[in-house]
Amino acid sequence: MPRKRLNLDLSHSQYQDLDMALEDHRHGLKKLEEESILGFGLEPEYWHGRVAEVEELREIVRENAVEVSDEDSDAR
């Protein structure tokens, strides 16, 4: 599958919103995994893999987040 490269210039608030949205999404997938253990929906392994993928995405976002001054941001 082709990969996508993102280069985002976010305010601190926008960055926090992105991180929280990913966390909420991960939490929702975790709930689906827990429900699937009880026999609802897809197999637990599928949801476990999706939870891991979203957590990996959060880690990638955090690793690539570099604070810049307002002057550096305006120069872009």
GUDO-570490 format. One record per residue (C-alpha): residue in three letters; z, y, x; residue number from 1. Coordinates in nm, 2 decimals, padded with zeros to 4 digits. Layout:
+------+--------+--------+--------+-----+
! type !      w !      v !      u ! seq !
+------+--------+--------+--------+-----+
!  ala !      Z !      Y !      X ! NUM !
...
+------+--------+--------+--------+-----+
***
This chain:
+------+--------+--------+--------+-----+
! type !      w !      v !      u ! seq !
+------+--------+--------+--------+-----+
!  met !  00.00 !  00.00 !  00.00 !   1 !
!  pro ! -00.09 !  00.35 !  00.14 !   2 !
!  arg !  00.21 !  00.55 !  00.26 !   3 !
!  lys !  00.28 !  00.91 !  00.17 !   4 !
!  arg !  00.41 !  01.18 !  00.40 !   5 !
!  leu !  00.62 !  01.46 !  00.26 !   6 !
!  asn !  00.69 !  01.79 !  00.44 !   7 !
!  leu !  00.93 !  01.98 !  00.21 !   8 !
!  asp !  01.09 !  02.31 !  00.26 !   9 !
!  leu !  01.40 !  02.30 !  00.03 !  10 !
!  ser !  01.69 !  02.53 ! -00.03 !  11 !
!  his !  02.03 !  02.37 !  00.02 !  12 !
!  ser !  02.07 !  02.34 ! -00.35 !  13 !
!  gln !  01.73 !  02.18 ! -00.39 !  14 !
!  tyr !  01.82 !  01.93 ! -00.12 !  15 !
!  gln !  02.14 !  01.84 ! -00.29 !  16 !
!  asp !  01.96 !  01.80 ! -00.62 !  17 !
!  leu !  01.71 !  01.56 ! -00.46 !  18 !
!  asp !  01.99 !  01.36 ! -00.30 !  19 !
!  met !  02.19 !  01.34 ! -00.63 !  20 !
!  ala !  01.87 !  01.25 ! -00.83 !  21 !
!  leu !  01.81 !  00.96 ! -00.59 !  22 !
!  glu !  02.18 !  00.86 ! -00.61 !  23 !
!  asp !  02.16 !  00.86 ! -00.99 !  24 !
!  his !  01.84 !  00.66 ! -00.98 !  25 !
!  arg !  02.01 !  00.41 ! -00.75 !  26 !
!  his !  02.31 !  00.39 ! -00.97 !  27 !
!  gly !  02.09 !  00.32 ! -01.28 !  28 !
!  leu !  01.91 !  00.04 ! -01.10 !  29 !
!  lys !  02.25 ! -00.10 ! -00.99 !  30 !
!  lys !  02.35 ! -00.11 ! -01.36 !  31 !
!  leu !  02.03 ! -00.29 ! -01.44 !  32 !
!  glu !  02.11 ! -00.54 ! -01.16 !  33 !
!  glu !  02.45 ! -00.60 ! -01.31 !  34 !
!  glu !  02.31 ! -00.65 ! -01.66 !  35 !
!  ser !  02.05 ! -00.89 ! -01.53 !  36 !
!  ile !  02.33 ! -01.11 ! -01.38 !  37 !
!  leu !  02.44 ! -01.15 ! -01.75 !  38 !
!  gly !  02.09 ! -01.27 ! -01.84 !  39 !
!  phe !  01.93 ! -00.94 ! -01.96 !  40 !
!  gly !  01.59 ! -00.82 ! -01.83 !  41 !
!  leu !  01.44 ! -00.91 ! -01.50 !  42 !
!  glu !  01.59 ! -01.13 ! -01.23 !  43 !
!  pro !  01.89 ! -00.98 ! -01.03 !  44 !
!  glu !  01.70 ! -01.02 ! -00.71 !  45 !
!  tyr !  01.43 ! -00.77 ! -00.83 !  46 !
!  trp !  01.69 ! -00.51 ! -00.91 !  47 !
!  his !  01.88 ! -00.57 ! -00.59 !  48 !
!  gly !  01.56 ! -00.51 ! -00.40 !  49 !
!  arg !  01.49 ! -00.19 ! -00.59 !  50 !
!  val !  01.85 ! -00.07 ! -00.53 !  51 !
!  ala !  01.80 ! -00.13 ! -00.16 !  52 !
!  glu !  01.46 !  00.05 ! -00.16 !  53 !
!  val !  01.61 !  00.36 ! -00.31 !  54 !
!  glu !  01.91 !  00.36 ! -00.07 !  55 !
!  glu !  01.66 !  00.33 !  00.22 !  56 !
!  leu !  01.48 !  00.63 !  00.07 !  57 !
!  arg !  01.80 !  00.83 !  00.06 !  58 !
!  glu !  01.87 !  00.74 !  00.42 !  59 !
!  ile !  01.52 !  00.85 !  00.52 !  60 !
!  val !  01.56 !  01.18 !  00.34 !  61 !
!  arg !  01.89 !  01.24 !  00.52 !  62 !
!  glu !  01.76 !  01.14 !  00.86 !  63 !
!  asn !  01.47 !  01.38 !  00.83 !  64 !
!  ala !  01.66 !  01.68 !  00.69 !  65 !
!  val !  01.68 !  01.95 !  00.95 !  66 !
!  glu !  01.86 !  02.27 !  00.88 !  67 !
!  val !  01.65 !  02.58 !  00.96 !  68 !
!  ser !  01.74 !  02.95 !  00.95 !  69 !
!  asp !  01.59 !  03.17 !  00.68 !  70 !
!  glu !  01.36 !  03.33 !  00.94 !  71 !
!  asp !  01.23 !  02.99 !  01.04 !  72 !
!  ser !  01.17 !  02.90 !  00.68 !  73 !
!  asp !  00.99 !  03.22 !  00.61 !  74 !
!  ala !  00.75 !  03.16 !  00.91 !  75 !
!  arg !  00.61 !  02.85 !  00.74 !  76 !
+------+--------+--------+--------+-----+
***
